[in-house]
Amino acid sequence: MSPTTERAAAQRTSPVQRLEFARDGGYDVVLRRGLLEGNASLITEAIGSRRVAIITTPTVARYYGERLHRLLVAKDVSCSLTVLALQERTKTLASVAEVAARTRAAGIGRRDVLIALGGGVATDVVSVAGSLYRRGVAVIRLPTSLIGQVDAGIGLKSAVNANGVKSALGGFQPPEVVLSDPDWLCSLPPRALRAGMAEILKVALVLDVRLFDDLRAFGPSLIASRFAGPEDVIDAVLARSIELMLSELQSNPFEEDLARVVDFGHTFSPLLETASDHRFNHGEAVAIDIALSARIAARLGLLASCELDAILGLLRDLGLPATAPLVTAELLAHAADDAVAHRGGDLNLVLPSGIGASVFVRARAELTDALLRDVVAETVPSRSG
Ligand SMILES: NC(=O)c1ccc[n+]([C@@H]2O[C@H](COP(=O)([O-])OP(=O)(O)OC[C@H]3O[C@@H](n4cnc5c(N)ncnc54)[C@H](O)[C@@H]3O)[C@@H](O)[C@H]2O)c1
């Protein structure tokens, strides 16, 4: 290999990261360019001699699913391709049942494997289906969206919506392996890229000031170029986001501790997402939650006004919302009550305390109605802006 080719090859790989836990051992999260090039060896090695059903969505099938299917068939892998219109509104048990029916029709047995190829909705639905089908079948995740590669596709848990409640039914279903290709992000619509930036901002703001600075420096141009480059910046941002997420999960994989820093941005957002009838996507609802949490933190003296301005300015530069007409003090109080039920009786609201650090507000009583009313009132001028 010439030095130039060697350098190019080195740039196309990031270190494999791994989540270890006692039950089942753990799994690798691999970020690698060119996964579908050549004979897709990483994917075929992961499948081994098993029969495989690829489950994906129409757009992702057109860009990557059909190619993966052809590659696997050419390698004599016994493989089917199922394309289902999985969206937030159809992220339901009915879709889980549909995946199971197609999986059965594809002849998948107990020792075979599903490939979940797509965004966070697809990986969530297929992971839930995989955990139920024949009482559990292996799932390889190939996350194709930004949210998928830094968050939804890499963790242990997945869920579907039910009874009008976001992520109401689910569980812990570790994947066998996660294989992500940053090149796949280039076909993602800008709105989905922006949503993914909200999840990166989530970990940066409470865990890593350097990643926050990188987002300020490169975030808007990465979205404008639709993640076309520079590759070293993209790979570094993705790898760092994954590292932060996995290290948080590593210490608390099955959420025995219900106070989780990575729940930042996820106290008000589930209700915002459903109350908007999913007009806000997941990342947009998280962005509004981040802005509200930052405003609460500033009012409690945890953030300086210049830090609050930096956070709100970054949200704006990333094209993400910071509030919406449906945000009322009553809605926020209701969301906080839901969070208490979800978090075993404590609020565990994560607030930034400076950039790159956080504290928990444990007791629901500390989040007073007056505080929520003040925070909502503060957002009113920006609503008309
Ligand atoms: N399980 C978890 O821990 C977890 C964590 C975060 C988010 N989530 C869930 O993830 C979902 C959001 O994920 P999302 O933003 O990926 O949404 P999504 O799955 O709806 O994908 C967004 C859109 O992008 C398309 N798409 C995906 N990859 C593409 C690509 N490479 N090129 C072109 N189009 C592509 C999809 O078809 C879809 O239309 C929410 O349901 C959220 O609850 C789950």
The ligand as an SDF file (V2000), in Angstrom:
LIG
                    3D

 44 48  0  0  0  0  0  0  0  0999 V2000
  -33.8860    3.1060   21.9840 N   0  0  0  0  0  0  0  0  0  0  0  0
  -33.3270    4.2220   22.3910 C   0  0  0  0  0  0  0  0  0  0  0  0
  -32.5710    4.2380   23.3690 O   0  0  0  0  0  0  0  0  0  0  0  0
  -33.5830    5.4830   21.6360 C   0  0  0  0  0  0  0  0  0  0  0  0
  -32.7420    6.5950   21.8470 C   0  0  0  0  0  0  0  0  0  0  0  0
  -32.9750    7.7600   21.0980 C   0  0  0  0  0  0  0  0  0  0  0  0
  -34.0200    7.7960   20.1750 C   0  0  0  0  0  0  0  0  0  0  0  0
  -34.8170    6.6950   20.0160 N   0  0  0  0  0  0  0  0  0  0  0  0
  -35.8990    6.7280   19.0420 C   0  0  0  0  0  0  0  0  0  0  0  0
  -35.3710    6.9560   17.7450 O   0  0  0  0  0  0  0  0  0  0  0  0
  -36.3980    7.5590   16.9400 C   0  0  0  0  0  0  0  0  0  0  0  0
  -35.7970    8.7040   16.1460 C   0  0  0  0  0  0  0  0  0  0  0  0
  -34.8050    8.1910   15.3060 O   0  0  0  0  0  0  0  0  0  0  0  0
  -34.5030    8.8180   13.8660 P   0  0  0  0  0  0  0  0  0  0  0  0
  -34.2180   10.2600   13.9950 O   0  0  0  0  0  0  0  0  0  0  0  0
  -33.5110    7.9560   13.2320 O   0  0  0  0  0  0  0  0  0  0  0  0
  -35.9320    8.7280   13.1630 O   0  0  0  0  0  0  0  0  0  0  0  0
  -36.4650    7.7540   12.0230 P   0  0  0  0  0  0  0  0  0  0  0  0
  -36.1240    6.3490   12.3020 O   0  0  0  0  0  0  0  0  0  0  0  0
  -37.9010    8.0950   11.8450 O   0  0  0  0  0  0  0  0  0  0  0  0
  -35.6380    8.2310   10.7580 O   0  0  0  0  0  0  0  0  0  0  0  0
  -35.8510    9.5150   10.2250 C   0  0  0  0  0  0  0  0  0  0  0  0
  -36.0840    9.4610    8.7170 C   0  0  0  0  0  0  0  0  0  0  0  0
  -34.8610    9.2600    8.0510 O   0  0  0  0  0  0  0  0  0  0  0  0
  -34.9340    8.1570    7.1410 C   0  0  0  0  0  0  0  0  0  0  0  0
  -33.5870    7.6170    7.0680 N   0  0  0  0  0  0  0  0  0  0  0  0
  -32.9130    6.9250    8.0110 C   0  0  0  0  0  0  0  0  0  0  0  0
  -31.6440    6.7310    7.6080 N   0  0  0  0  0  0  0  0  0  0  0  0
  -31.5260    7.3000    6.3860 C   0  0  0  0  0  0  0  0  0  0  0  0
  -30.4600    7.4700    5.4810 C   0  0  0  0  0  0  0  0  0  0  0  0
  -29.2260    7.0410    5.7600 N   0  0  0  0  0  0  0  0  0  0  0  0
  -30.6930    8.1040    4.3010 N   0  0  0  0  0  0  0  0  0  0  0  0
  -31.9260    8.6010    4.0290 C   0  0  0  0  0  0  0  0  0  0  0  0
  -32.9660    8.5030    4.8540 N   0  0  0  0  0  0  0  0  0  0  0  0
  -32.7780    7.8680    6.0330 C   0  0  0  0  0  0  0  0  0  0  0  0
  -35.9920    7.2560    7.7450 C   0  0  0  0  0  0  0  0  0  0  0  0
  -36.5570    6.4430    6.7710 O   0  0  0  0  0  0  0  0  0  0  0  0
  -36.9700    8.2970    8.2920 C   0  0  0  0  0  0  0  0  0  0  0  0
  -37.8200    8.7500    7.2850 O   0  0  0  0  0  0  0  0  0  0  0  0
  -37.4980    7.9910   17.8870 C   0  0  0  0  0  0  0  0  0  0  0  0
  -38.5720    7.1090   17.7750 O   0  0  0  0  0  0  0  0  0  0  0  0
  -36.8610    7.8680   19.2580 C   0  0  0  0  0  0  0  0  0  0  0  0
  -37.7830    7.5740   20.2700 O   0  0  0  0  0  0  0  0  0  0  0  0
  -34.6030    5.5590   20.7100 C   0  0  0  0  0  0  0  0  0  0  0  0
  1  2  1  0
  2  3  2  0
  2  4  1  0
  4  5  1  0
  4 44  2  0
  5  6  2  0
  6  7  1  0
  7  8  2  0
  8  9  1  0
  8 44  1  0
  9 10  1  0
  9 42  1  0
 10 11  1  0
 11 12  1  0
 11 40  1  0
 12 13  1  0
 13 14  1  0
 14 15  2  0
 14 16  1  0
 14 17  1  0
 17 18  1  0
 18 19  2  0
 18 20  1  0
 18 21  1  0
 21 22  1  0
 22 23  1  0
 23 24  1  0
 23 38  1  0
 24 25  1  0
 25 26  1  0
 25 36  1  0
 26 27  1  0
 26 35  1  0
 27 28  2  0
 28 29  1  0
 29 30  1  0
 29 35  2  0
 30 31  1  0
 30 32  2  0
 32 33  1  0
 33 34  2  0
 34 35  1  0
 36 37  1  0
 36 38  1  0
 38 39  1  0
 40 41  1  0
 40 42  1  0
 42 43  1  0
M  CHG  2   8   1  16  -1
M  END
$$$$
